[in-house]
């Protein structure tokens, strides 16, 4: 009887020890982060479904697309260390990176991003970093919606991105109808006075052009460039004569701006004579839905007053 108990005890002990040993030997496995694949201009990239440190490198405001779907970027480019005026509040706490045509890869590595979104102009940077940092490259094209959807797809929020587009289209249609009832067939031109020349916006291939002539449905003045636009001298303004000028100048003060707006050519334009120059505070190009929405509201205010 003692032997039976003894053997039984030993066996029980072995079972317990084996069980304990089994538990101890099973190391907890680290769960791999969920990813999705994004196809973009330079290839395909697996990116985290829920990135925490998104860095955006672009001269257009794709950070606005991120904010519109509830994603706050970790770092973005900022002109003179200032974010786009329409995103100042939304980007509080975001790291400002200097604008540059060439970027030191080491500076980006130091940021330790888990997702990098770059414009197609930074192909050399992509070649150096894409193997170690999930990187999505977006082509800056004429259709802001394509850019917006690619940016939101990168953060796994493409459906939300499309919903933003749909809501904005409805608002633009409503505002556009009321503006058209007021201005009828009066003609429009958008300009931006730079430091040394004047940008005249065209009919296509730019987010500003699509906002004015597609979304709102304004009538363009005769002779506008068929593409995204052109840069001209003061004298070049003479070939245009719109009923309204939308002034999108970021540098709306200074020697050259004063020279343009105080000059004979400018003062000879019909829009100037009729006090129909509308200066907007949204001047970043309308590449993201937040600025487009604010631009719609501002255009509604100035054209329906």
Short mmCIF file of the C-alpha atoms (twelve columns), coordinates in Angstrom:
data_MODEL
# 
_entry.id   MODEL 
# 
loop_
_atom_site.group_PDB 
_atom_site.id 
_atom_site.type_symbol 
_atom_site.label_atom_id 
_atom_site.label_alt_id 
_atom_site.label_comp_id 
_atom_site.label_asym_id 
_atom_site.label_seq_id 
_atom_site.Cartn_x 
_atom_site.Cartn_y 
_atom_site.Cartn_z 
_atom_site.pdbx_PDB_model_num 
ATOM 1   C CA . UNK A 1   0.000   0.000   0.000   1 
ATOM 2   C CA . UNK A 2   2.812   2.372   0.852   1 
ATOM 3   C CA . UNK A 3   4.462   1.531   -2.457  1 
ATOM 4   C CA . UNK A 4   1.254   2.274   -4.370  1 
ATOM 5   C CA . UNK A 5   0.853   5.611   -2.597  1 
ATOM 6   C CA . UNK A 6   4.478   6.410   -3.140  1 
ATOM 7   C CA . UNK A 7   4.324   5.660   -6.857  1 
ATOM 8   C CA . UNK A 8   1.068   7.540   -7.163  1 
ATOM 9   C CA . UNK A 9   2.557   10.541  -5.387  1 
ATOM 10  C CA . UNK A 10  5.609   10.475  -7.627  1 
ATOM 11  C CA . UNK A 11  3.465   10.282  -10.742 1 
ATOM 12  C CA . UNK A 12  1.272   13.136  -9.532  1 
ATOM 13  C CA . UNK A 13  4.332   15.184  -8.740  1 
ATOM 14  C CA . UNK A 14  5.751   14.499  -12.206 1 
ATOM 15  C CA . UNK A 15  2.487   15.551  -13.828 1 
ATOM 16  C CA . UNK A 16  2.431   18.769  -11.827 1 
ATOM 17  C CA . UNK A 17  6.077   19.462  -12.561 1 
ATOM 18  C CA . UNK A 18  5.581   18.680  -16.215 1 
ATOM 19  C CA . UNK A 19  2.618   21.016  -16.349 1 
ATOM 20  C CA . UNK A 20  4.512   23.743  -14.568 1 
ATOM 21  C CA . UNK A 21  7.526   23.135  -16.728 1 
ATOM 22  C CA . UNK A 22  5.323   23.341  -19.809 1 
ATOM 23  C CA . UNK A 23  3.906   26.654  -18.712 1 
ATOM 24  C CA . UNK A 24  7.317   28.040  -17.908 1 
ATOM 25  C CA . UNK A 25  8.762   26.956  -21.223 1 
ATOM 26  C CA . UNK A 26  6.012   28.615  -23.247 1 
ATOM 27  C CA . UNK A 27  7.334   32.115  -23.965 1 
ATOM 28  C CA . UNK A 28  4.657   34.731  -24.654 1 
ATOM 29  C CA . UNK A 29  4.698   35.552  -28.374 1 
ATOM 30  C CA . UNK A 30  4.626   39.180  -29.433 1 
ATOM 31  C CA . UNK A 31  1.553   39.814  -31.533 1 
ATOM 32  C CA . UNK A 32  2.475   41.152  -34.928 1 
ATOM 33  C CA . UNK A 33  0.987   44.545  -35.749 1 
ATOM 34  C CA . UNK A 34  -1.849  44.391  -38.263 1 
ATOM 35  C CA . UNK A 35  -0.878  45.826  -41.616 1 
ATOM 36  C CA . UNK A 36  -2.413  46.621  -44.974 1 
ATOM 37  C CA . UNK A 37  -0.817  47.017  -48.377 1 
ATOM 38  C CA . UNK A 38  -0.883  50.348  -50.186 1 
ATOM 39  C CA . UNK A 39  -0.065  50.552  -53.876 1 
ATOM 40  C CA . UNK A 40  1.484   53.876  -54.811 1 
ATOM 41  C CA . UNK A 41  3.548   55.607  -57.471 1 
ATOM 42  C CA . UNK A 42  6.842   53.940  -56.450 1 
ATOM 43  C CA . UNK A 43  5.530   50.462  -55.646 1 
ATOM 44  C CA . UNK A 44  3.664   48.639  -52.886 1 
ATOM 45  C CA . UNK A 45  4.168   49.093  -49.162 1 
ATOM 46  C CA . UNK A 46  2.905   47.251  -46.102 1 
ATOM 47  C CA . UNK A 47  1.963   49.830  -43.491 1 
ATOM 48  C CA . UNK A 48  0.502   49.571  -39.975 1 
ATOM 49  C CA . UNK A 49  -3.279  49.684  -39.752 1 
ATOM 50  C CA . UNK A 50  -3.074  52.083  -36.830 1 
ATOM 51  C CA . UNK A 51  0.113   54.170  -37.191 1 
ATOM 52  C CA . UNK A 52  1.041   56.311  -34.191 1 
ATOM 53  C CA . UNK A 53  3.853   58.461  -35.627 1 
ATOM 54  C CA . UNK A 54  2.968   59.658  -39.109 1 
ATOM 55  C CA . UNK A 55  5.420   62.015  -40.795 1 
ATOM 56  C CA . UNK A 56  4.317   63.963  -43.896 1 
ATOM 57  C CA . UNK A 57  6.825   65.466  -46.321 1 
ATOM 58  C CA . UNK A 58  5.096   67.540  -48.973 1 
ATOM 59  C CA . UNK A 59  4.750   71.125  -50.152 1 
ATOM 60  C CA . UNK A 60  0.959   70.695  -50.296 1 
ATOM 61  C CA . UNK A 61  -1.143  70.315  -47.166 1 
ATOM 62  C CA . UNK A 62  -1.906  66.579  -47.038 1 
ATOM 63  C CA . UNK A 63  -1.831  66.864  -43.275 1 
ATOM 64  C CA . UNK A 64  -5.290  68.367  -43.678 1 
ATOM 65  C CA . UNK A 65  -6.467  65.114  -45.241 1 
ATOM 66  C CA . UNK A 66  -5.173  63.224  -42.216 1 
ATOM 67  C CA . UNK A 67  -6.856  65.579  -39.777 1 
ATOM 68  C CA . UNK A 68  -10.136 65.272  -41.691 1 
ATOM 69  C CA . UNK A 69  -10.264 61.530  -40.884 1 
ATOM 70  C CA . UNK A 70  -9.174  61.916  -37.266 1 
ATOM 71  C CA . UNK A 71  -5.425  61.307  -37.589 1 
ATOM 72  C CA . UNK A 72  -3.046  63.876  -36.144 1 
ATOM 73  C CA . UNK A 73  0.389   63.705  -37.799 1 
ATOM 74  C CA . UNK A 74  3.510   63.536  -35.683 1 
ATOM 75  C CA . UNK A 75  5.561   65.835  -37.912 1 
ATOM 76  C CA . UNK A 76  4.937   67.852  -41.104 1 
ATOM 77  C CA . UNK A 77  6.728   70.466  -43.153 1 
ATOM 78  C CA . UNK A 78  6.121   74.073  -42.162 1 
ATOM 79  C CA . UNK A 79  6.964   77.245  -44.074 1 
ATOM 80  C CA . UNK A 80  9.142   79.492  -41.880 1 
ATOM 81  C CA . UNK A 81  8.233   77.179  -38.993 1 
ATOM 82  C CA . UNK A 82  4.552   78.051  -39.398 1 
ATOM 83  C CA . UNK A 83  1.799   75.612  -40.309 1 
ATOM 84  C CA . UNK A 84  -0.803  76.475  -42.964 1 
ATOM 85  C CA . UNK A 85  -3.111  79.120  -41.475 1 
ATOM 86  C CA . UNK A 86  -6.183  76.918  -41.881 1 
ATOM 87  C CA . UNK A 87  -4.568  74.142  -39.820 1 
ATOM 88  C CA . UNK A 88  -2.938  76.086  -36.996 1 
ATOM 89  C CA . UNK A 89  -5.275  74.801  -34.280 1 
ATOM 90  C CA . UNK A 90  -5.517  71.292  -35.667 1 
ATOM 91  C CA . UNK A 91  -1.731  70.865  -35.682 1 
ATOM 92  C CA . UNK A 92  -0.999  72.110  -32.174 1 
ATOM 93  C CA . UNK A 93  1.687   69.827  -30.739 1 
ATOM 94  C CA . UNK A 94  2.799   68.557  -34.163 1 
ATOM 95  C CA . UNK A 95  6.501   68.844  -34.901 1 
ATOM 96  C CA . UNK A 96  7.382   71.410  -37.583 1 
ATOM 97  C CA . UNK A 97  9.968   70.390  -40.188 1 
ATOM 98  C CA . UNK A 98  11.657  72.914  -42.510 1 
ATOM 99  C CA . UNK A 99  10.716  72.986  -46.177 1 
ATOM 100 C CA . UNK A 100 13.513  71.669  -48.333 1 
ATOM 101 C CA . UNK A 101 13.989  70.279  -51.834 1 
ATOM 102 C CA . UNK A 102 16.537  67.812  -50.492 1 
ATOM 103 C CA . UNK A 103 16.067  66.080  -47.142 1 
ATOM 104 C CA . UNK A 104 18.709  64.398  -45.021 1 
ATOM 105 C CA . UNK A 105 17.518  60.808  -44.461 1 
ATOM 106 C CA . UNK A 106 19.197  60.691  -41.055 1 
ATOM 107 C CA . UNK A 107 16.964  63.501  -39.808 1 
ATOM 108 C CA . UNK A 108 13.890  61.481  -40.731 1 
ATOM 109 C CA . UNK A 109 15.258  58.314  -39.105 1 
ATOM 110 C CA . UNK A 110 15.721  60.262  -35.859 1 
ATOM 111 C CA . UNK A 111 11.984  60.947  -35.807 1 
ATOM 112 C CA . UNK A 112 11.365  57.175  -35.669 1 
ATOM 113 C CA . UNK A 113 8.114   57.250  -37.689 1 
ATOM 114 C CA . UNK A 114 6.016   54.142  -38.210 1 
ATOM 115 C CA . UNK A 115 4.621   55.676  -41.425 1 
ATOM 116 C CA . UNK A 116 6.171   58.161  -43.830 1 
ATOM 117 C CA . UNK A 117 4.003   59.893  -46.465 1 
ATOM 118 C CA . UNK A 118 5.986   61.780  -49.093 1 
ATOM 119 C CA . UNK A 119 5.356   63.558  -52.373 1 
ATOM 120 C CA . UNK A 120 6.790   62.141  -55.572 1 
ATOM 121 C CA . UNK A 121 9.485   64.832  -55.646 1 
ATOM 122 C CA . UNK A 122 11.325  62.953  -52.870 1 
ATOM 123 C CA . UNK A 123 12.201  59.813  -54.843 1 
ATOM 124 C CA . UNK A 124 15.846  59.811  -53.592 1 
ATOM 125 C CA . UNK A 125 14.573  59.817  -50.008 1 
ATOM 126 C CA . UNK A 126 12.205  56.966  -50.791 1 
ATOM 127 C CA . UNK A 127 15.037  54.897  -52.241 1 
ATOM 128 C CA . UNK A 128 17.069  55.314  -49.064 1 
ATOM 129 C CA . UNK A 129 14.351  54.816  -46.442 1 
ATOM 130 C CA . UNK A 130 11.621  52.602  -47.884 1 
ATOM 131 C CA . UNK A 131 13.313  49.361  -46.823 1 
ATOM 132 C CA . UNK A 132 13.376  50.354  -43.147 1 
ATOM 133 C CA . UNK A 133 10.436  52.762  -42.767 1 
ATOM 134 C CA . UNK A 134 6.984   52.058  -44.245 1 
ATOM 135 C CA . UNK A 135 6.773   54.776  -46.893 1 
ATOM 136 C CA . UNK A 136 3.919   55.763  -49.186 1 
ATOM 137 C CA . UNK A 137 4.669   58.134  -52.065 1 
ATOM 138 C CA . UNK A 138 1.880   60.262  -53.503 1 
ATOM 139 C CA . UNK A 139 2.012   62.035  -56.841 1 
ATOM 140 C CA . UNK A 140 0.975   65.671  -56.606 1 
ATOM 141 C CA . UNK A 141 -1.592  65.692  -59.375 1 
ATOM 142 C CA . UNK A 142 -4.367  67.826  -60.723 1 
ATOM 143 C CA . UNK A 143 -7.129  66.025  -58.832 1 
ATOM 144 C CA . UNK A 144 -6.925  66.739  -55.124 1 
ATOM 145 C CA . UNK A 145 -9.369  63.903  -54.438 1 
ATOM 146 C CA . UNK A 146 -6.922  61.266  -55.697 1 
ATOM 147 C CA . UNK A 147 -4.199  62.636  -53.438 1 
ATOM 148 C CA . UNK A 148 -6.590  62.798  -50.497 1 
ATOM 149 C CA . UNK A 149 -7.751  59.204  -50.945 1 
ATOM 150 C CA . UNK A 150 -4.201  57.888  -51.229 1 
ATOM 151 C CA . UNK A 151 -3.172  59.726  -48.053 1 
ATOM 152 C CA . UNK A 152 -6.189  58.424  -46.128 1 
ATOM 153 C CA . UNK A 153 -5.648  54.929  -47.510 1 
ATOM 154 C CA . UNK A 154 -2.125  55.040  -46.091 1 
ATOM 155 C CA . UNK A 155 -3.587  55.366  -42.570 1 
ATOM 156 C CA . UNK A 156 -6.253  52.726  -43.274 1 
ATOM 157 C CA . UNK A 157 -9.094  55.257  -43.475 1 
ATOM 158 C CA . UNK A 158 -9.957  55.341  -47.172 1 
ATOM 159 C CA . UNK A 159 -13.695 54.883  -46.576 1 
ATOM 160 C CA . UNK A 160 -13.690 57.798  -44.150 1 
ATOM 161 C CA . UNK A 161 -11.734 59.783  -46.727 1 
ATOM 162 C CA . UNK A 162 -14.368 59.137  -49.373 1 
ATOM 163 C CA . UNK A 163 -17.109 60.207  -46.959 1 
ATOM 164 C CA . UNK A 164 -15.276 63.517  -46.476 1 
ATOM 165 C CA . UNK A 165 -15.238 64.039  -50.253 1 
ATOM 166 C CA . UNK A 166 -18.936 63.229  -50.561 1 
ATOM 167 C CA . UNK A 167 -19.947 65.616  -47.782 1 
ATOM 168 C CA . UNK A 168 -17.802 68.392  -49.233 1 
ATOM 169 C CA . UNK A 169 -19.301 67.883  -52.713 1 
ATOM 170 C CA . UNK A 170 -22.802 68.369  -51.308 1 
ATOM 171 C CA . UNK A 171 -21.782 71.547  -49.509 1 
ATOM 172 C CA . UNK A 172 -20.016 72.898  -52.612 1 
ATOM 173 C CA . UNK A 173 -23.068 72.242  -54.768 1 
ATOM 174 C CA . UNK A 174 -25.340 74.079  -52.350 1 
ATOM 175 C CA . UNK A 175 -23.022 77.070  -51.975 1 
ATOM 176 C CA . UNK A 176 -22.293 77.123  -55.698 1 
ATOM 177 C CA . UNK A 177 -25.970 77.309  -56.614 1 
ATOM 178 C CA . UNK A 178 -26.521 80.298  -54.351 1 
ATOM 179 C CA . UNK A 179 -23.403 82.061  -55.629 1 
ATOM 180 C CA . UNK A 180 -24.373 81.463  -59.277 1 
ATOM 181 C CA . UNK A 181 -27.840 82.884  -58.618 1 
ATOM 182 C CA . UNK A 182 -26.130 86.043  -57.386 1 
ATOM 183 C CA . UNK A 183 -23.268 86.502  -59.892 1 
ATOM 184 C CA . UNK A 184 -24.959 84.786  -62.856 1 
ATOM 185 C CA . UNK A 185 -22.513 84.751  -65.832 1 
ATOM 186 C CA . UNK A 186 -20.024 87.258  -64.453 1 
ATOM 187 C CA . UNK A 187 -16.477 86.069  -65.080 1 
ATOM 188 C CA . UNK A 188 -13.723 85.156  -62.626 1 
ATOM 189 C CA . UNK A 189 -9.972  84.838  -62.433 1 
ATOM 190 C CA . UNK A 190 -7.792  83.725  -59.517 1 
ATOM 191 C CA . UNK A 191 -4.355  85.238  -58.996 1 
ATOM 192 C CA . UNK A 192 -1.550  85.047  -56.474 1 
ATOM 193 C CA . UNK A 193 0.985   87.852  -56.312 1 
ATOM 194 C CA . UNK A 194 4.322   86.297  -55.436 1 
ATOM 195 C CA . UNK A 195 7.535   88.054  -54.466 1 
ATOM 196 C CA . UNK A 196 8.670   88.618  -58.058 1 
ATOM 197 C CA . UNK A 197 5.833   87.614  -60.387 1 
ATOM 198 C CA . UNK A 198 2.116   86.891  -60.557 1 
ATOM 199 C CA . UNK A 199 0.512   83.452  -60.720 1 
ATOM 200 C CA . UNK A 200 -2.621  83.366  -62.850 1 
ATOM 201 C CA . UNK A 201 -4.530  80.157  -62.147 1 
ATOM 202 C CA . UNK A 202 -5.886  78.211  -65.099 1 
ATOM 203 C CA . UNK A 203 -8.770  75.878  -65.811 1 
ATOM 204 C CA . UNK A 204 -7.514  72.394  -64.868 1 
ATOM 205 C CA . UNK A 205 -4.861  70.369  -63.036 1 
ATOM 206 C CA . UNK A 206 -4.872  72.370  -59.816 1 
ATOM 207 C CA . UNK A 207 -7.014  72.138  -56.700 1 
ATOM 208 C CA . UNK A 208 -7.789  75.869  -56.849 1 
ATOM 209 C CA . UNK A 209 -9.121  75.611  -60.398 1 
ATOM 210 C CA . UNK A 210 -11.379 72.666  -59.573 1 
ATOM 211 C CA . UNK A 211 -12.789 74.480  -56.534 1 
ATOM 212 C CA . UNK A 212 -13.727 77.599  -58.487 1 
ATOM 213 C CA . UNK A 213 -14.798 76.237  -61.852 1 
ATOM 214 C CA . UNK A 214 -15.918 72.659  -61.123 1 
ATOM 215 C CA . UNK A 215 -17.203 72.580  -57.550 1 
ATOM 216 C CA . UNK A 216 -18.769 76.050  -57.424 1 
ATOM 217 C CA . UNK A 217 -19.301 76.398  -61.174 1 
ATOM 218 C CA . UNK A 218 -18.016 79.951  -61.640 1 
ATOM 219 C CA . UNK A 219 -17.546 81.247  -65.188 1 
ATOM 220 C CA . UNK A 220 -13.849 81.699  -66.058 1 
ATOM 221 C CA . UNK A 221 -12.756 84.833  -67.812 1 
ATOM 222 C CA . UNK A 222 -11.586 84.509  -71.408 1 
ATOM 223 C CA . UNK A 223 -8.017  83.501  -72.118 1 
ATOM 224 C CA . UNK A 224 -7.168  81.665  -68.899 1 
ATOM 225 C CA . UNK A 225 -4.496  78.960  -69.294 1 
ATOM 226 C CA . UNK A 226 -6.054  75.587  -70.111 1 
ATOM 227 C CA . UNK A 227 -3.657  73.851  -67.721 1 
ATOM 228 C CA . UNK A 228 -2.888  74.645  -64.056 1 
ATOM 229 C CA . UNK A 229 -1.792  78.243  -64.706 1 
ATOM 230 C CA . UNK A 230 1.101   80.496  -65.606 1 
ATOM 231 C CA . UNK A 231 3.417   82.990  -63.961 1 
ATOM 232 C CA . UNK A 232 3.413   86.400  -65.596 1 
ATOM 233 C CA . UNK A 233 4.733   89.933  -65.204 1 
ATOM 234 C CA . UNK A 234 2.608   92.942  -64.305 1 
ATOM 235 C CA . UNK A 235 2.216   93.771  -67.998 1 
ATOM 236 C CA . UNK A 236 0.891   90.256  -68.635 1 
ATOM 237 C CA . UNK A 237 -2.244  91.056  -66.638 1 
ATOM 238 C CA . UNK A 238 -3.466  93.271  -69.457 1 
ATOM 239 C CA . UNK A 239 -4.670  90.316  -71.558 1 
ATOM 240 C CA . UNK A 240 -7.213  89.377  -68.870 1 
ATOM 241 C CA . UNK A 241 -10.278 91.379  -67.937 1 
ATOM 242 C CA . UNK A 242 -12.538 89.483  -65.501 1 
ATOM 243 C CA . UNK A 243 -15.542 90.843  -63.646 1 
ATOM 244 C CA . UNK A 244 -14.134 89.371  -60.411 1 
ATOM 245 C CA . UNK A 245 -10.615 88.623  -59.187 1 
ATOM 246 C CA . UNK A 246 -10.034 86.073  -56.433 1 
ATOM 247 C CA . UNK A 247 -6.808  87.201  -54.736 1 
ATOM 248 C CA . UNK A 248 -5.029  84.225  -53.169 1 
ATOM 249 C CA . UNK A 249 -1.753  86.032  -52.451 1 
ATOM 250 C CA . UNK A 250 0.110   84.648  -49.473 1 
ATOM 251 C CA . UNK A 251 2.468   87.636  -49.610 1 
ATOM 252 C CA . UNK A 252 -0.282  90.257  -49.638 1 
ATOM 253 C CA . UNK A 253 2.036   93.044  -48.577 1 
ATOM 254 C CA . UNK A 254 5.496   94.219  -49.504 1 
ATOM 255 C CA . UNK A 255 7.161   96.133  -52.352 1 
ATOM 256 C CA . UNK A 256 6.130   93.909  -55.266 1 
ATOM 257 C CA . UNK A 257 2.539   93.445  -54.091 1 
ATOM 258 C CA . UNK A 258 2.247   97.207  -53.714 1 
ATOM 259 C CA . UNK A 259 3.793   97.745  -57.136 1 
ATOM 260 C CA . UNK A 260 1.242   95.411  -58.712 1 
ATOM 261 C CA . UNK A 261 -1.862  96.678  -56.946 1 
ATOM 262 C CA . UNK A 262 -0.953  100.363 -57.268 1 
ATOM 263 C CA . UNK A 263 0.037   100.066 -60.906 1 
ATOM 264 C CA . UNK A 264 -1.769  101.289 -64.014 1 
ATOM 265 C CA . UNK A 265 -2.384  97.811  -65.444 1 
ATOM 266 C CA . UNK A 266 -4.001  96.482  -62.270 1 
ATOM 267 C CA . UNK A 267 -6.141  99.572  -61.791 1 
ATOM 268 C CA . UNK A 268 -7.312  99.333  -65.392 1 
ATOM 269 C CA . UNK A 269 -8.928  95.908  -64.881 1 
ATOM 270 C CA . UNK A 270 -12.729 95.817  -64.754 1 
ATOM 271 C CA . UNK A 271 -12.789 93.881  -61.476 1 
ATOM 272 C CA . UNK A 272 -10.593 96.494  -59.811 1 
ATOM 273 C CA . UNK A 273 -12.645 99.387  -61.160 1 
ATOM 274 C CA . UNK A 274 -15.842 97.779  -59.883 1 
ATOM 275 C CA . UNK A 275 -14.342 96.935  -56.475 1 
ATOM 276 C CA . UNK A 276 -14.723 93.221  -57.127 1 
ATOM 277 C CA . UNK A 277 -11.310 91.998  -55.941 1 
ATOM 278 C CA . UNK A 278 -11.911 89.396  -53.250 1 
ATOM 279 C CA . UNK A 279 -8.926  88.730  -51.011 1 
ATOM 280 C CA . UNK A 280 -9.079  85.372  -49.252 1 
ATOM 281 C CA . UNK A 281 -7.277  84.229  -46.129 1 
ATOM 282 C CA . UNK A 282 -7.277  80.614  -47.344 1 
ATOM 283 C CA . UNK A 283 -4.253  80.747  -49.643 1 
ATOM 284 C CA . UNK A 284 -2.583  77.336  -49.421 1 
ATOM 285 C CA . UNK A 285 -3.884  75.947  -52.704 1 
ATOM 286 C CA . UNK A 286 -7.013  74.058  -51.542 1 
ATOM 287 C CA . UNK A 287 -5.289  70.666  -51.657 1 
ATOM 288 C CA . UNK A 288 -6.974  69.340  -48.529 1 
ATOM 289 C CA . UNK A 289 -10.658 69.134  -47.538 1 
ATOM 290 C CA . UNK A 290 -10.327 71.353  -44.490 1 
ATOM 291 C CA . UNK A 291 -9.028  74.283  -46.520 1 
ATOM 292 C CA . UNK A 292 -11.558 73.591  -49.264 1 
ATOM 293 C CA . UNK A 293 -14.390 73.754  -46.756 1 
ATOM 294 C CA . UNK A 294 -13.063 76.975  -45.270 1 
ATOM 295 C CA . UNK A 295 -12.517 78.361  -48.763 1 
ATOM 296 C CA . UNK A 296 -16.126 77.576  -49.702 1 
ATOM 297 C CA . UNK A 297 -17.370 79.407  -46.623 1 
ATOM 298 C CA . UNK A 298 -15.142 82.404  -47.314 1 
ATOM 299 C CA . UNK A 299 -16.164 82.575  -50.986 1 
ATOM 300 C CA . UNK A 300 -19.802 82.380  -49.914 1 
ATOM 301 C CA . UNK A 301 -19.258 85.334  -47.578 1 
ATOM 302 C CA . UNK A 302 -17.494 87.582  -50.104 1 
ATOM 303 C CA . UNK A 303 -19.665 86.743  -53.119 1 
ATOM 304 C CA . UNK A 304 -23.033 86.869  -51.376 1 
ATOM 305 C CA . UNK A 305 -22.478 89.981  -49.275 1 
# 
